[in-house]
Amino acid sequence: MRVEVLGGLERRRRWSQDDKARIVEETLAPGAKVTAVARRNGVAASLVFTWRRQARTSEQVAPSFAPVQIAATEAEETPKLLPAGDSRGRSVVASRIG
């Protein structure tokens, strides 16, 4: 059993990305238990679960916006006006008032 003594003000251990990836990969092996892998590496199981979730979400591609260009057609260039008495011209709020 290896014991690591932490001195100074900082009490938290820093894990490199390579160490995190190695531990997460160990948990993905068939039949592996997260708690056993965590105990073997001296890490809290909850931290390993957090790393697994982060690895899973970082692999997903984030949605991005695509450039869009709106072009008017000939029919849209000249607006059509509704007759003055047409009820389709009412606002949504006015049409919902009882």
Secondary structure per residue as TSV (DSSP state, phi and psi in degrees):
chain	resnum	aa	ss	phi	psi
A	1	M	-	360.0	133.9
A	2	R	-	-104.8	132.1
A	3	V	-	-114.9	132.3
A	4	E	-	-111.2	122.0
A	5	V	-	-94.8	123.9
A	6	L	-	-99.8	123.8
A	7	G	-	-111.6	170.9
A	8	G	S	80.4	-165.8
A	9	L	S	-79.4	-30.3
A	10	E	-	-80.4	124.8
A	11	R	-	-106.1	-9.4
A	12	R	S	-93.2	142.6
A	13	R	-	-91.1	138.1
A	14	R	-	-96.7	128.6
A	15	W	-	-107.3	132.1
A	16	S	-	-74.7	160.7
A	17	Q	H	-61.5	-34.6
A	18	D	H	-65.9	-42.0
A	19	D	H	-65.2	-42.6
A	20	K	H	-60.8	-46.1
A	21	A	H	-63.1	-40.6
A	22	R	H	-63.6	-44.3
A	23	I	H	-66.6	-42.2
A	24	V	H	-63.6	-40.3
A	25	E	H	-62.8	-36.8
A	26	E	H	-61.3	-37.3
A	27	T	H	-72.8	-19.9
A	28	L	T	-86.5	-5.6
A	29	A	S	-67.6	145.3
A	30	P	T	-58.1	129.3
A	31	G	T	83.4	-1.3
A	32	A	-	-76.5	142.9
A	33	K	-	-110.2	132.5
A	34	V	H	-60.2	-41.3
A	35	T	H	-64.8	-38.7
A	36	A	H	-67.9	-42.1
A	37	V	H	-64.9	-41.9
A	38	A	H	-63.3	-45.5
A	39	R	H	-62.9	-40.8
A	40	R	H	-64.6	-32.0
A	41	N	H	-98.0	0.6
A	42	G	T	71.2	36.8
A	43	V	-	-122.8	148.6
A	44	A	-	-69.2	139.1
A	45	A	H	-60.8	-35.4
A	46	S	H	-64.2	-33.5
A	47	L	H	-68.3	-38.8
A	48	V	H	-65.7	-40.4
A	49	F	H	-62.4	-38.9
A	50	T	H	-63.0	-43.9
A	51	W	H	-62.9	-38.6
A	52	R	H	-63.7	-43.2
A	53	R	H	-64.0	-43.1
A	54	Q	H	-63.5	-39.8
A	55	A	H	-65.9	-38.4
A	56	R	H	-67.5	-42.3
A	57	T	H	-77.6	-27.5
A	58	S	H	-74.2	-21.8
A	59	E	H	-76.4	-25.5
A	60	Q	S	-72.3	140.4
A	61	V	-	-79.8	127.3
A	62	A	-	-72.6	140.2
A	63	P	-	-64.5	144.4
A	64	S	-	-130.9	163.2
A	65	F	-	-91.0	141.8
A	66	A	-	-106.4	144.3
A	67	P	-	-67.2	137.1
A	68	V	-	-126.8	137.5
A	69	Q	-	-123.3	123.1
A	70	I	-	-99.7	124.5
A	71	A	-	-117.4	136.6
A	72	A	-	-81.0	140.9
A	73	T	-	-90.7	171.9
A	74	E	H	-61.7	-36.6
A	75	A	H	-68.5	-29.3
A	76	E	H	-84.8	-14.0
A	77	E	H	-69.6	-34.0
A	78	T	S	-107.1	110.3
A	79	P	-	-69.4	142.9
A	80	K	-	-94.5	130.5
A	81	L	-	-95.6	140.8
A	82	L	-	-85.2	149.3
A	83	P	-	-61.0	155.7
A	84	A	T	-60.2	-35.5
A	85	G	T	-88.8	1.7
A	86	D	-	-72.6	127.5
A	87	S	G	-76.6	-11.3
A	88	R	G	-71.0	-15.3
A	89	G	G	-84.6	-5.9
A	90	R	S	-68.0	152.0
A	91	S	-	-72.4	161.4
A	92	V	H	-64.2	-39.6
A	93	V	H	-64.7	-43.6
A	94	A	H	-66.0	-34.0
A	95	S	H	-75.7	-19.5
A	96	R	H	-95.1	-11.2
A	97	I	-	-74.9	126.9
A	98	G	-	-54.6	360.0
